[in-house]
């Protein structure tokens, strides 16, 4: 099975305070571990307010399902502080396996 990198903008309005961003990242990391996903470490506070994206690594082949899963996870982690997370770009990690090659062809 392929691994998707799902990018999610967790603060599209740029309204979250630094403490909320840090707490959200900590919660997201814990939720991801529970679900068997990975989150790429990111310092959201240092990012420009219009690009506060996290990257969630999830195994699967259905891009719509993976995106919904990542957005829901981020919404749970960052709560409803005035911003609703929005989906970004989804790509797949390539490790040179046959599954990766078949995924590119699909």
C-alpha positions as CSV (number, residue, x, y, z in Angstrom):
1,X,0.0,0.0,0.0
2,X,1.2,3.5,-0.8
3,X,1.9,6.2,1.7
4,X,0.2,9.6,1.0
5,X,1.4,12.9,2.2
6,X,-1.7,14.9,2.9
7,X,-1.2,18.6,3.5
8,X,-3.7,20.5,5.6
9,X,-3.9,24.2,6.2
10,X,-4.8,24.2,9.9
11,X,-5.2,28.0,10.1
12,X,-6.5,29.4,6.8
13,X,-7.7,32.6,8.5
14,X,-4.4,33.2,10.3
15,X,-6.3,33.7,13.6
16,X,-4.7,31.0,15.8
17,X,-2.4,32.3,18.6
18,X,1.1,30.7,19.0
19,X,0.0,28.7,22.0
20,X,-3.0,27.3,20.1
21,X,-0.7,26.3,17.2
22,X,1.8,24.6,19.6
23,X,-1.0,22.8,21.5
24,X,-2.7,21.8,18.3
25,X,0.5,20.3,16.9
26,X,1.1,18.3,20.1
27,X,-2.5,17.0,20.1
28,X,-2.2,16.2,16.4
29,X,0.9,14.2,17.0
30,X,-0.7,12.2,19.7
31,X,-3.9,11.5,17.7
32,X,-1.8,10.5,14.7
33,X,0.1,7.9,16.7
34,X,-3.1,6.5,18.1
35,X,-4.5,6.1,14.5
36,X,-1.2,4.7,13.1
37,X,-0.3,7.8,11.1
38,X,2.7,10.0,11.1
39,X,3.0,13.8,11.2
40,X,6.0,15.7,9.9
41,X,7.3,18.0,12.5
42,X,6.6,21.6,11.8
43,X,7.0,24.9,13.6
44,X,3.6,26.5,12.7
45,X,4.3,29.6,14.7
46,X,7.3,30.4,12.4
47,X,5.3,29.9,9.2
48,X,3.7,32.7,7.4
49,X,0.0,33.0,8.4
50,X,-1.2,32.1,4.9
51,X,0.9,28.8,4.9
52,X,0.4,27.1,8.2
53,X,0.2,23.6,6.7
54,X,0.9,20.3,8.4
55,X,1.8,17.1,6.5
56,X,0.1,13.9,7.6
57,X,1.4,10.6,6.3
58,X,-1.3,8.0,5.8
59,X,-1.2,4.6,4.0
60,X,-3.9,4.2,1.5
61,X,-5.0,4.6,-2.2
62,X,-8.2,6.7,-2.1
63,X,-7.2,10.4,-2.2
64,X,-10.6,11.6,-1.2
65,X,-10.8,9.4,1.8
66,X,-7.2,10.2,2.8
67,X,-7.9,13.9,2.5
68,X,-11.1,13.7,4.6
69,X,-9.3,11.7,7.2
70,X,-6.4,14.2,7.5
71,X,-8.7,17.2,7.6
72,X,-10.9,15.6,10.3
73,X,-7.8,14.7,12.4
74,X,-6.6,18.3,12.2
75,X,-10.0,19.7,13.0
76,X,-10.1,17.5,16.1
77,X,-6.5,18.5,17.1
78,X,-6.8,22.2,16.5
79,X,-10.4,22.5,17.7
80,X,-12.7,25.3,16.6
81,X,-10.6,28.4,17.4
82,X,-12.2,30.3,14.5
83,X,-10.4,28.5,11.7
84,X,-11.6,25.4,9.9
85,X,-8.7,23.3,8.5
86,X,-8.8,23.0,4.7
87,X,-7.3,20.4,2.4
88,X,-4.1,21.1,0.6
89,X,-2.1,19.1,-1.9
90,X,-1.9,15.3,-1.6
91,X,1.1,13.5,-3.0
92,X,2.6,10.1,-2.5
93,X,5.9,9.0,-1.1
94,X,7.9,7.0,-3.5
95,X,10.2,4.3,-2.2
96,X,10.8,2.7,-5.6
97,X,8.4,-0.3,-4.9
98,X,6.1,-1.9,-7.4
99,X,3.2,-0.5,-5.6
100,X,4.6,3.0,-6.1
101,X,5.1,2.4,-9.8
102,X,1.5,1.0,-10.2
103,X,0.2,4.0,-8.3
104,X,1.9,6.4,-10.7
105,X,0.4,4.5,-13.7
106,X,-3.0,4.6,-12.1
